Amino acid sequence: MKYIRKANFAFLFVLLVSFLQTGCKQNPEEPIFEDDTLEPLYFDHLAWHPAGEWIAVEHGDSVDSDQDGKRDAYFGGIWLVDAETGATQPLLRGFTLPAWSPDGKKLALVRGAQIYTIAITSLEPARVDSSSLRQLTFEGRNFFPAWSPDGEWIAYDNTICGSAVEPPPPNSCGVLLIDKNGQNRRLVSRGRFPDWSIDGDHLLYIGLYNEIYRANRNDTSQVAKLTSLNQADIYATENRYPRYSPDGTKIAFYSQPRVGPPAIWLMNSDGSNVRKVSPDYAENFDWSPDGQLLAFIFWNFFKAVPGNGQIWFINANGIGPKQVTFFQRRR
């Protein structure tokens, strides 16, 4: 079963308003004054910083832009969340799908279905170098950037896939590679949601029939199918976001069954020992840098329950879900 969250509609609306107000000359650090009665939006699509102290995440909330103690601007985009306290601070307006470079000094992100990178000059306080903003892709619809372990390449997926009568354009409809300067683009395989092996030689992705595959980045004819989750019914589950653990021994992924709630599942890197590791309604996750925890967004899309839309942690062995963020509605 597929679903669309109301929070996503609100988040996209805020981003659209922000983009229309600023146009192509947007400075990511300049506040945009909007309706300060807008409520905080739930979190989505998080990325744990390599140093472990902060998590980049999609979010929207009012901010005090002139430090007079009053919330006078609305900030929708990438925020930082303190992994220890859950405290938040705004980082970059109008972007989605953050991904940290291996050294933690840059983010790859998405705006208008295109991939960008930007340098992060400080985590506390949160600061970006707006002059370093670089657009890497200029055509198609591109999402889910992922840095190579050496920081030289970015994998992402392109969703321009043609039709039954018209084939997709070259280097589209699948997992692509592009170097950090936006050059040397090439197609790896048909699929979505790429992630790198720790040696940088292979890419994980979701491919045919929503199964998890591994492809050799240098010889794309070498492809291994790691799961057979939908062997009896190709529509049984919708699987997303396969991600290696920091030591490369495990793969976590999100799975939405056709009947029943979604959750995060874990398996060995060869596809064996598949098991559920999170509570129901967990999604959009990332590993802690030490591989001990998974951060995820809890979202029960059937009813309002405590902790909905917030960031939670769970041990990689499935023990001890813990809520991290607790923002309150102001009305």
C-alpha positions as CSV (number, residue, x, y, z in Angstrom):
1,M,0.0,0.0,0.0
2,K,1.3,3.4,-0.9
3,Y,0.6,6.5,1.0
4,I,1.3,10.3,1.0
5,R,1.8,12.1,4.2
6,K,0.1,15.5,4.8
7,A,3.4,16.8,6.3
8,N,5.1,16.3,2.9
9,F,2.5,18.5,1.2
10,A,3.0,21.2,3.7
11,F,6.8,20.9,3.4
12,L,6.7,21.1,-0.4
13,F,4.4,24.1,-0.1
14,V,6.9,26.0,2.1
15,L,9.8,25.1,-0.3
16,L,7.8,26.3,-3.3
17,V,6.9,29.6,-1.6
18,S,10.5,30.1,-0.6
19,F,11.8,29.4,-4.1
20,L,9.2,31.7,-5.8
21,Q,10.1,34.5,-3.4
22,T,13.8,34.2,-3.9
23,G,14.2,33.0,-7.5
24,C,17.6,32.1,-8.9
25,K,19.4,34.7,-6.8
26,Q,18.7,33.0,-3.5
27,N,21.3,33.3,-0.8
28,P,20.9,30.3,1.4
29,E,21.8,32.3,4.5
30,E,19.3,35.2,4.0
31,P,16.1,34.9,6.0
32,I,12.8,35.1,4.1
33,F,10.0,36.7,6.1
34,E,6.8,34.8,6.0
35,D,3.8,34.1,8.1
36,D,5.2,33.4,11.6
37,T,2.1,31.6,12.6
38,L,3.0,28.6,10.5
39,E,3.4,25.5,12.6
40,P,6.6,23.4,12.8
41,L,6.7,20.6,10.3
42,Y,7.6,17.0,11.1
43,F,11.1,15.7,10.3
44,D,12.0,13.8,7.2
45,H,15.0,12.3,5.4
46,L,17.9,12.5,7.8
47,A,21.6,12.1,7.5
48,W,24.0,11.5,10.5
49,H,27.1,13.6,10.4
50,P,30.4,11.5,10.3
51,A,31.5,13.0,13.6
52,G,28.3,11.8,15.3
53,E,27.2,14.9,17.2
54,W,24.7,16.3,14.6
55,I,22.0,15.0,12.3
56,A,21.0,16.9,9.1
57,V,17.3,16.6,8.4
58,E,14.4,18.1,6.5
59,H,12.3,20.3,8.7
60,G,10.4,23.6,8.8
61,D,9.8,26.0,11.7
62,S,9.7,29.6,12.7
63,V,13.0,31.3,13.6
64,D,14.2,34.4,15.3
65,S,16.0,36.0,12.4
66,D,17.1,39.2,14.2
67,Q,17.8,37.8,17.7
68,D,15.2,40.0,19.4
69,G,13.5,37.0,21.1
70,K,10.6,36.8,18.6
71,R,10.0,34.3,15.9
72,D,9.7,36.5,12.8
73,A,10.6,34.2,9.9
74,Y,9.8,30.7,8.6
75,F,12.6,28.4,7.7
76,G,11.9,25.4,5.6
77,G,14.8,23.2,4.4
78,I,17.7,21.5,6.1
79,W,18.2,21.8,9.8
80,L,20.7,20.3,12.2
81,V,19.5,18.2,15.2
82,D,21.8,17.6,18.2
83,A,22.0,13.8,18.5
84,E,22.3,14.0,22.3
85,T,19.7,16.6,23.2
86,G,17.4,16.9,20.2
87,A,18.0,20.7,20.0
88,T,17.5,22.1,16.5
89,Q,19.1,24.9,14.5
90,P,18.4,25.9,10.9
91,L,21.1,25.4,8.3
92,L,20.0,25.8,4.6
93,R,16.7,27.0,3.3
94,G,14.8,25.4,0.4
95,F,16.7,22.1,0.0
96,T,15.9,18.4,0.7
97,L,17.6,15.0,0.9
98,P,20.8,15.8,2.7
99,A,23.9,13.6,2.3
100,W,27.2,14.3,4.2
101,S,30.6,14.0,2.4
102,P,32.9,11.5,4.2
103,D,34.9,14.2,5.8
104,G,31.7,16.0,7.0
105,K,32.7,19.3,5.4
106,K,30.1,19.3,2.6
107,L,26.5,18.3,2.0
108,A,25.0,17.0,-1.2
109,L,21.3,17.9,-1.5
110,V,18.4,18.4,-3.8
111,R,16.4,21.4,-5.0
112,G,14.1,21.4,-8.0
113,A,15.0,17.7,-8.7
114,Q,18.6,18.7,-9.3
115,I,21.7,17.8,-7.2
116,Y,23.8,20.4,-5.5
117,T,26.7,20.5,-3.1
118,I,27.7,23.1,-0.5
119,A,30.4,23.6,2.0
120,I,29.5,23.6,5.7
121,T,31.8,26.0,7.6
122,S,30.4,25.4,11.1
123,L,28.1,22.9,12.9
124,E,27.7,24.9,16.1
125,P,26.5,27.4,15.2
126,A,25.2,26.1,11.9
127,R,26.8,27.9,9.0
128,V,27.2,27.3,5.3
129,D,29.5,29.0,2.7
130,S,26.9,30.2,0.3
131,S,29.5,31.1,-2.3
132,S,30.4,27.4,-2.5
133,L,26.9,26.3,-3.6
134,R,27.4,24.2,-6.8
135,Q,24.8,22.7,-9.1
136,L,25.9,19.3,-10.5
137,T,23.0,18.2,-12.6
138,F,20.9,20.3,-15.0
139,E,18.4,17.9,-16.6
140,G,16.1,15.1,-15.6
141,R,14.7,14.4,-12.2
142,N,17.5,13.5,-9.8
143,F,17.2,12.4,-6.2
144,F,19.0,10.6,-3.2
145,P,22.6,11.7,-3.6
146,A,25.3,9.5,-1.9
147,W,29.0,10.3,-1.6
148,S,31.7,7.7,-2.5
149,P,33.9,6.8,0.5
150,D,36.8,8.8,-1.1
151,G,34.6,11.9,-1.6
152,E,35.3,12.0,-5.3
153,W,32.0,10.8,-6.7
154,I,28.3,11.1,-6.0
155,A,25.8,8.4,-6.9
156,Y,22.1,9.4,-7.3
157,D,19.0,8.2,-9.1
158,N,17.3,9.8,-12.2
159,T,13.7,9.1,-12.7
160,I,13.3,10.1,-16.4
161,C,12.4,6.7,-17.8
162,G,10.7,7.3,-21.1
163,S,7.6,5.3,-22.0
164,A,6.5,2.0,-23.7
165,V,7.0,3.7,-27.2
166,E,9.9,6.0,-26.4
167,P,13.1,4.7,-24.7
168,P,14.7,6.8,-21.9
169,P,17.4,9.3,-22.9
170,P,21.0,8.3,-22.5
171,N,22.3,8.3,-18.9
172,S,18.9,8.4,-17.3
173,C,16.3,6.2,-15.7
174,G,18.5,4.6,-13.0
175,V,21.5,4.9,-10.7
176,L,24.1,7.3,-12.1
177,L,27.5,8.5,-11.1
178,I,28.9,12.0,-11.4
179,D,32.2,13.4,-10.1
180,K,32.2,16.0,-7.3
181,N,32.7,18.7,-10.0
182,G,29.6,17.7,-12.0
183,Q,31.5,15.9,-14.7
184,N,31.9,12.4,-16.1
185,R,28.3,11.3,-15.7
186,R,27.5,7.7,-16.4
187,L,24.8,5.1,-15.8
188,V,25.5,2.2,-13.5
189,S,22.2,0.3,-13.6
190,R,18.5,0.6,-13.7
191,G,17.4,1.3,-10.1
192,R,16.9,3.7,-7.3
193,F,18.2,4.7,-3.8
194,P,21.9,4.0,-4.3
195,D,24.5,3.5,-1.5
196,W,28.2,2.7,-1.6
197,S,30.1,-0.2,-0.2
198,I,32.8,0.9,2.3
199,D,35.6,0.1,-0.2
200,G,33.9,2.2,-2.9
201,D,33.9,-0.7,-5.4
202,H,30.2,-1.5,-5.4
203,L,26.8,0.2,-5.2
204,L,23.6,-1.0,-3.5
205,Y,20.3,-0.1,-5.0
206,I,16.7,-1.1,-5.4
207,G,16.1,-2.8,-8.7
208,L,13.7,-5.0,-10.6
209,Y,10.6,-6.1,-8.5
210,N,11.7,-4.0,-5.6
211,E,14.6,-6.3,-4.7
212,I,18.1,-5.2,-3.4
213,Y,21.0,-5.5,-5.8
214,R,24.7,-4.9,-5.7
215,A,26.6,-3.7,-8.8
216,N,30.3,-3.4,-9.5
217,R,30.9,0.3,-10.2
218,N,33.7,-0.4,-12.6
219,D,32.1,-3.4,-14.4
220,T,28.4,-2.9,-14.4
221,S,27.8,-6.3,-16.0
222,Q,28.7,-7.7,-12.5
223,V,25.4,-7.5,-10.7
224,A,24.3,-9.6,-7.7
225,K,20.7,-9.9,-6.5
226,L,20.8,-10.0,-2.7
227,T,17.2,-10.4,-1.8
228,S,14.2,-12.5,-2.9
229,L,11.6,-10.7,-0.7
230,N,9.0,-10.6,-3.5
231,Q,9.7,-14.0,-5.1
232,A,6.2,-15.3,-4.5
233,D,4.5,-11.9,-5.2
234,I,6.3,-9.1,-7.1
235,Y,4.0,-6.6,-5.4
236,A,4.3,-7.9,-1.9
237,T,6.6,-5.2,-0.5
238,E,7.9,-1.8,-1.6
239,N,11.6,-1.6,-0.4
240,R,13.7,1.5,-0.2
241,Y,16.9,3.0,1.1
242,P,19.3,0.1,1.4
243,R,22.3,1.3,3.4
244,Y,25.5,-0.5,4.5
245,S,26.5,-0.3,8.1
246,P,29.7,1.7,8.7
247,D,31.7,-1.6,9.0
248,G,30.1,-3.0,5.8
249,T,28.8,-6.2,7.4
250,K,25.1,-5.3,7.5
251,I,22.5,-3.7,5.2
252,A,19.5,-1.9,6.6
253,F,16.5,-1.1,4.4
254,Y,13.0,0.2,4.7
255,S,10.1,-2.1,3.7
256,Q,6.5,-1.2,3.2
257,P,4.3,-4.3,2.8
258,R,1.2,-4.2,0.6
259,V,-0.8,-5.1,3.7
260,G,0.5,-3.9,7.0
261,P,2.7,-1.2,8.4
262,P,6.3,-0.3,7.2
263,A,9.4,-0.9,9.2
264,I,13.2,-1.0,9.0
265,W,14.8,-4.4,8.3
266,L,18.3,-5.7,8.6
267,M,20.3,-8.4,6.9
268,N,23.9,-9.5,6.4
269,S,25.8,-7.9,3.6
270,D,25.4,-11.1,1.5
271,G,21.6,-10.9,1.8
272,S,21.3,-13.6,4.5
273,N,19.5,-13.4,7.9
274,V,16.8,-10.9,7.0
275,R,14.9,-9.7,10.0
276,K,12.8,-6.8,11.2
277,V,14.8,-4.5,13.5
278,S,12.5,-1.4,14.2
279,P,9.0,-0.8,15.5
280,D,6.2,-0.5,13.0
281,Y,5.9,2.8,11.2
282,A,9.7,3.5,11.2
283,E,11.1,5.0,8.0
284,N,13.7,7.3,6.4
285,F,16.6,6.2,8.6
286,D,20.4,6.4,8.8
287,W,23.2,4.6,10.7
288,S,25.1,6.3,13.5
289,P,28.8,6.6,12.5
290,D,29.8,3.9,15.0
291,G,27.2,1.5,13.6
292,Q,25.5,1.0,17.0
293,L,22.3,2.9,16.4
294,L,19.8,3.6,13.7
295,A,18.1,7.0,13.6
296,F,14.7,7.0,12.0
297,I,11.5,9.0,11.5
298,F,8.4,7.5,13.2
299,W,5.2,8.1,11.3
300,N,1.9,6.3,11.9
301,F,0.0,7.4,8.9
302,F,-3.3,6.0,10.2
303,K,-3.7,8.1,13.4
304,A,-2.1,10.8,15.5
305,V,0.0,9.1,18.2
306,P,2.7,10.4,20.6
307,G,6.1,10.7,18.8
308,N,4.6,11.0,15.3
309,G,6.9,12.7,12.8
310,Q,9.8,12.9,15.3
311,I,13.3,11.5,15.2
312,W,13.9,8.3,17.2
313,F,16.9,6.0,17.9
314,I,17.1,2.3,18.2
315,N,20.0,-0.1,18.8
316,A,21.0,-2.0,15.7
317,N,20.0,-5.2,17.5
318,G,16.5,-3.8,17.7
319,I,16.5,-3.1,21.5
320,G,15.3,0.2,23.1
321,P,13.5,2.7,20.8
322,K,14.1,6.2,22.2
323,Q,12.5,9.4,21.1
324,V,15.0,12.2,20.5
325,T,13.0,15.3,19.3
326,F,10.0,16.6,21.1
327,F,8.9,19.9,19.4
328,Q,5.6,21.2,20.5
329,R,2.8,22.7,18.5
330,R,2.3,26.4,19.4
331,R,-1.4,26.5,19.0
